[in-house]
Amino acid sequence: MDVPRTYPSGVPCWIDIEPIDTEAAQQFYGGLFGWKFENAMPADAPGHYLIAQLDGSDVAAIASREPVSTGQWNTYIAVDDVDATTVSAEAAGAELTSQPRDAGPGGRWAEVVDPTGGRCRLWQARARLGAQIVNGAGAWNFSDLHTGDPDGARAFYERLFGWEVGEIGGGAALWRRPGYGEHLAATSDPGIHERQEGVAPPGFADAVAFLAPLADGEEPHWHVTFAVSDRDESVLRADKLGATLVSGPTDDQWTRSAVVRDPQGAVFTLSQFDPQ
């Protein structure tokens, strides 16, 4: 029996998007990634919260537009107590843009903007534990904070979640949440340490996010990457579905990637794992 994927406090756990046109977004992302959708909202409730699934497992969501929505992909970070964490976030310099509130039986959430301008959401899980498939083709791969103030970002997230930073070059850094690898090994990914031995750098099992410099014309934001089996094929498919290429294609030591913009303006990365 598969063990549900759970997320300790301080680990990014979920992504969703709130486009203007949810039906058009379903057509685009369903066509691009093969997602199927299930509405989590009661039949008599206004709006939609469409859970995207692969092989019957939750991977992301498309939701009716929130007043605070930017139209971009939202990254949620797991916490044990949303109300207490928002107090701590404000004390560390964040702006609270959406007060803590319940999302039905699924959980409780709030939104904050960190002191560097990065907008993220906090998730206290109840029935909805978070993404159940990650890193596979068509699923969320990771999120990274694009910021012009890396030192400020490091100080904030270290204080709030205990994240540690490892430099990876080019102005980018890897964030680790100590103990996350042991959590995975004890629950949903028992082979993680053996699989990464001799391949990944020490501590990579604890990796939870990346820190990246701003590109020209970018505003600070949490950026989302999706895994794909074939970068070039996925870019062509996205184009046929109405997306535009923002940058790339780019090849590096580990991945073949491209940044695209969906037909409603949300920007994300397609990444094929292809170690050289």
N, C-alpha and C positions, 0 to 999 in steps of 0.2 A: 504494500500500500504506500503510495506517495505521501511524503510528509509535507504539509503546507509550508510555503515559504513565509517566514515571519521576519520582522524587522525590529531590531533593538532601537532604543531611543538614540537619535542622532544619525540614523541611516536614511538616505533618500529611499522612498518606498513606493511612490506612485506618480503618475503624470496624467494630466488631462488638458483639454483645450475647450475654449468657449467661443466658437465662431459665431458670426452673424447668422449663417445659414447652416443649421445642423444637418439637414438632409444632404446638402451638397458636400459637406465634410465627410459624411458617411460614405458617399459614393467615391470620393477621392481616396480616403485612407483604406476603405475596404478594397478598392481596386488596386492600390499600391501594395498593401501588405497582406491581403487575404483575410482581413478581420471580419468577423461576424458580430452582430450587436444585439444586446439585450437591455431593455429599458429598466433601470432600477427604481424609477419613480412609481408610486402607486398610480393606478389608472385614473383616479379622480384628482391627482395633484397637477398643478400647472407646470409646464416646462418638461424637460427631458434630462435624464442622466444616463447616457447610453454607454454601457460597459462593453468595450471592445474585447473580443476573445479570439484566441488561437487554440484549436483543438479543445474547446470548452473551458479554457483557463483564462483568467483575467489578465490583460496586458496594459490597458489604458482606458480612457473614457473621453467621450465627446458630450459636452454639456450645454444646456441653455445658458445664455450669456449672463454673467454676473455684473453688477454695477462697476466693480473694480477691474473687470477683465481688460487685458491688453490685446486680446485676440491671439496671443502667442501661447506656446505650450507652457503649462505650469508644472513645476517640480514640487512635490510634497516631501517633507522630512518627518520621519516618525518621531513622536514624543510620547512620554508616559502621561503627561498632563498638559493639555493645550493651554489652559488658563494660567498655570504657573509659568509655562515657558514663554508666553507672551509678555508677562511681567518681567522676566529675566531679559528677554530680547529688547524691550524698551529701555531697561536699565543699562544695557550694553550699547545703546545708541540707535536702535532700529525704530522705524515708524510703523505703528499698527494701522494697517489699511482696511482690515476686515476683522471685526470683533469675533472672539470664539463663539461658535454656534454648532448645533448638532446637524449632522447630515443624515437624518433618519436613524435607522438602526446600524448603519454602516460605520459611523464614527463621529468624531468632532474635529472641526478644523478652524483655522484662522490664517490670515495673510499678513506678512510683514515685509517691509522693505529694509534691507540691511543698510548700514551707514555708508556703503559705497554705491548704493542705488540698485542693488540686486533684489528683485522681488521673488519671494518664495512662500510656500504655504506649509503649515504645520499640521500633522495628521495624528490624531489619537484614535487608534484602530479599535473597533468593536467587531462587527460582523465582517467588515471589509479589511482584510489583513494587509493588502497592498498587491503589487504585481506578482502574479504567480508563475509567469514565464518571463525570463529576462535573458538577454544576450543571444538568443536564438534568432534566426531569420524572421523578420517582421515584428520583432519585439524591441522594447526599450533596451538600449545598451548602457548608457550612462548619461549623466547631466554634468555640465561644467559651468562655472561662473565666469563670465566675461566681465572684467572690471578694469578700470583705470587706476585703482588704488589697491594693489595686491596686499600691501602691508596692513591696511585697514581691514581688508577682508579676512586675512589670516587671524588678526587679533579678535575680530568679532566671532568667527565660527569656532575658534579655539575656546573662547570664553563660554559660548552658548552650548556647544556640543562636545567639547574636548577633542576636536579634530587636530591631528598632527599633519605636518607638511613634509613632503619629500620632493626635492627639486628633480625635474626631468629635462631641463634645458629649454632654450628658445623662449624664455620668459614664462613658461608654463610650470605648473607644480601639481603634484598628486596629493589629495587629501585622504588620510586614513583615520578610521574610527577604531582605536585599539580594542581588540577583542572580537571584532566582527568576523574574522576568519574562523575563530574557534566556535562562534555561534553557528556559522554555516556548516562547519564540519560535524557539529553535534546534532544538526537538524536536517536541512534540505539538501546539503551538498557534502556528503561524508568524504568524498575523494578529492576535495579542493587542494589540500596541501600536497598530496602525491602528484596531482596533475600539474601543479605549478612549479614543483621542485626542479631546479636547473634550467627553468625557462623564464620565469618571472623574477623580478628583483625581490630581495627580502622584504617582507611586510606587505606584499601586494595583495594577499588574501584579505587584508583589512581595508583595501581601497574602497572609497565610497563616492568620490567625486573628483573633478579636476578644476584647477584654477588657471585661467587663460587671459592673456592681454587682450585689450579691445582692438578690433580691426578698425580701419579707417571708416568713419561715419557711423560706427556702432554706438548704441547706448548700453549702459550696464544691464545685464540680464542673465538669467539662468537659461542656458542653451541645452537642447535635447538632441541626443544622437540615437538613431535606430540601427540595429544590426540588419544586414542583408546578405544573402548568399552570393550575389553578383552585383557589384556596384554599377557597372555600365548598363546592364539590363534594367536595373532599378531606376537609373536616371532617365533612360528612354521611356520607361513606363510612366514615370512621373510627368515627363514632358507631354505624353499623349493624354494624360489626365488633366492637363492645364497648368502644371507647375512650371516655374522658371528656374534656371540654374543661376545661383548667386555667386559661387566660387568653386574652383576645381574643374575637373577631377584632380585629385592630389593623391600621390602614392608616397608612403613612408616605410619605415622599417617593419611596421606591424600591420598597417591597414591600407586599403584603397578607399578613398572617401570622396564625397561631394556635398556641398551645401546647396539646398534648394529652398524655394519659397512656394508654399501651396497656393491654390487659386484665390484664397481669401487673405493672403499676406503673412501667414505664419512661416517662420524660417526654422529649419532643422537640418541635421546632417544624416546622410546615408553612409554607413561604414561597413566595409567587407573586411573581415579578419583574414589577412594574407601575409603572415610573417615571412620575411626574406632571410 
